[in-house]
Amino acid sequence: MEKPERLIEQSEMIEIMYDLALLNVIKYQFPGTIENYEKEDLAYIYKKYKIDSLQFVQSNSYYAADYKGYKKMYDAIALKIETNSKLYDSLSQLDQKKLKKKAIVPKKDSLRKGTLKERLEKGAQEATQGVLN
C-alpha cells in the first residue's frame, strides 16, 4: 500500500488506538458515561489528536496492510494496558489503605457517656448480669 500524504506517526497511532481501547472499555463497563462527554468516540479522538477521519482511516489502513507491524502495534497497546492496569491497581490499594487509616472514629455523645457501641455493650453486660445472678 502506498504511504498516505498525511500519515499519522506510528507512535501517535498507538496512542490513538490505546485511547480507543479505553473508550470502548468505559462505554461497555459504564454505559452512559461517555455519552455525557462526547457523542462519538472517534469525534473525541479527532479533536484530541487534531486529525480528521480521512487521515485516521488512511493511516490505519496503511499500518494494517503490514500484518506483522500492525500486530506489534497491538502488542504495544496490550502491554501499555497491562502496565497501566497494574499501576492503577496499586494506586487503588494505596487509596484504600489511606481511607482505612482515616476511618471515621465514632464521637462520644456529649450528653451521654461513651460511644453508642460502648453504651450498647455496657447495657448488654448489665442485662446479662441481672439474669445470671
C-alpha positions in Angstrom: 0.0 0.0 0.0 1.2 3.5 -0.8 2.1 5.7 2.1 -0.5 8.4 2.7 0.5 12.1 2.4 -0.6 12.9 6.0 0.4 9.6 7.7 0.0 9.7 11.4 3.3 8.7 13.1 3.3 5.1 14.3 3.8 6.2 18.0 0.9 8.6 17.8 -1.3 5.9 16.1 -0.5 3.6 19.0 -1.7 6.3 21.4 -4.9 6.8 19.4 -5.6 3.1 19.3 -4.9 2.9 23.1 -7.4 5.7 23.7 -10.0 4.0 21.5 -9.5 0.8 23.5 -10.0 2.7 26.8 -13.1 4.4 25.4 -14.6 1.1 24.4 -13.9 -0.3 27.9 -15.6 2.7 29.5 -18.5 2.5 27.1 -19.3 -1.1 27.9 -18.3 -1.2 31.6 -20.1 2.1 32.4 -22.9 2.6 29.9 -24.0 6.3 29.6 -20.6 7.7 30.9 -19.1 8.5 27.5 -22.3 9.9 26.1 -22.2 12.6 28.8 -18.9 14.0 27.5 -18.7 13.1 23.8 -21.3 11.7 21.4 -18.9 9.6 19.4 -15.6 8.0 20.4 -13.9 8.9 17.1 -15.1 12.6 17.3 -13.3 12.8 20.6 -10.1 11.2 19.2 -10.1 13.5 16.1 -10.4 16.5 18.4 -7.8 15.3 20.9 -5.1 14.5 18.3 -6.1 17.2 15.8 -6.7 14.8 13.0 -9.6 14.1 10.6 -11.4 11.0 9.7 -9.7 10.6 6.3 -6.3 10.9 7.9 -7.2 8.3 10.5 -8.7 5.8 8.1 -5.8 6.1 5.6 -3.2 5.8 8.4 -5.0 2.9 9.9 -5.3 1.1 6.6 -1.6 1.8 5.8 -0.5 0.2 9.1 -3.0 -2.6 8.9 -1.6 -3.6 5.4 1.6 -4.8 7.2 0.2 -7.6 9.4 3.3 -8.2 11.4 3.9 -4.4 12.0 0.2 -4.0 13.0 0.4 -6.9 15.4 3.5 -5.3 17.0 1.4 -2.1 17.5 -1.4 -4.1 19.1 1.2 -5.9 21.3 2.5 -2.5 22.4 -1.1 -1.4 23.3 -1.7 -4.6 25.2 1.5 -4.1 27.2 0.5 -0.5 27.9 -2.9 -1.5 29.1 -1.4 -4.2 31.3 1.2 -1.9 32.8 -1.3 0.9 33.5 -3.8 -1.6 34.9 -1.1 -2.7 37.5 -0.3 0.9 38.2 -4.0 1.8 38.8 -4.5 -1.3 40.9 -1.5 -0.3 43.1 -2.8 3.3 43.4 -6.2 2.0 44.3 -4.8 -0.2 47.0 -2.9 2.8 48.4 -6.0 4.9 48.4 -7.9 2.1 50.3 -5.1 1.9 52.9 -5.3 5.7 53.4 -9.1 5.5 53.8 -8.8 2.8 56.4 -6.3 4.9 58.3 -8.7 7.8 58.2 -11.6 5.7 59.2 -14.3 7.6 60.9 -13.9 7.2 64.7 -17.2 7.4 66.4 -17.5 10.5 68.5 -18.6 10.3 72.1 -22.1 11.8 72.7 -21.7 15.0 74.7 -24.9 14.2 76.7 -24.2 10.6 77.3 -21.0 8.8 78.4 -19.2 6.7 75.8 -20.0 5.9 72.2 -23.1 4.1 71.1 -21.2 0.9 70.8 -19.8 1.3 74.3 -23.3 2.1 75.7 -24.8 -1.0 74.0 -22.0 -3.2 75.3 -22.4 -1.9 78.8 -26.2 -2.3 78.6 -25.8 -5.9 77.4 -23.5 -6.7 80.2 -25.8 -5.1 82.8 -28.8 -7.0 81.4 -27.0 -10.4 81.4 -25.7 -9.8 85.0 -29.2 -9.5 86.3 -30.2 -12.7 84.5 -27.2 -14.7 85.6 -27.2 -13.5 89.2 
